[in-house]
Each structure stands twice: as structure tokens, then as C-alpha cells.
Amino acid sequence: MQLTIDQFKTQLAELLRDLMPCTSADLTDNTIAYWDGRKVVYCYLKDDSDLIDKEFELDNRLWKHWEEYLSEWMVEPTFSVRPELQDRLSQAPTNGPR
């Protein structure tokens, strides 16, 4: 079933909120997403190290390219624990609604 971008973002946020900290959703070979305590953060990974490179916004332009793949990903999502998220999470504000 094809999802809209809003459906995908909502479902991903619900999944990530329920997982332990430092867990990322492994969206593609070079992109992940994680819950920072307030919102989902999308990131590219460095090619050579598989470490987080830079953040990006999942917008309609990217969604057009990834819609089918990410809709299928949601059927069988994959996650991993990333210790490097600990530093990012310790810097993220945690107050506010979940």
C-alpha cells in the first residue's frame, strides 16, 4: 500500500518514539531517521564510515523518489542502535510534547 508523505512521517514518529534512545530507522543504505525527544530527524550517512553525516528534511521532492521504497519499508521496518546518537540526543532539547 502506497503511503502519503504525511502518513509515513506519522507512522515513523510513532515507531521511533516507542523504541529505546539511540535507535535509528534504517531507511535506505545511506539514510536513517531517529527520534530526538521532540521530532523525527532525518540524516544522511557518510559513505566511508556509516556514521551520521548531515541532516536533511524529507520533503515532497525527495518523497517522489522514495515513495514506493519507503512505503514498502514501513511493512518491514529495520532499525539499529547507533551509539553516536548519544551525543546528538544529549544536545537536543527534551521539553515539549511528544
Secondary structure, DSSP 8 states (H G I E B T S, - for coil): ----HHHHHHHHHHHHHTS-TTEEEEEETTEEEEE-SSSEEEEEE-TTT-SEEEEE---HHHHHHHHHHHHHHHHS--EEE-TTHHHHHHHS---S--
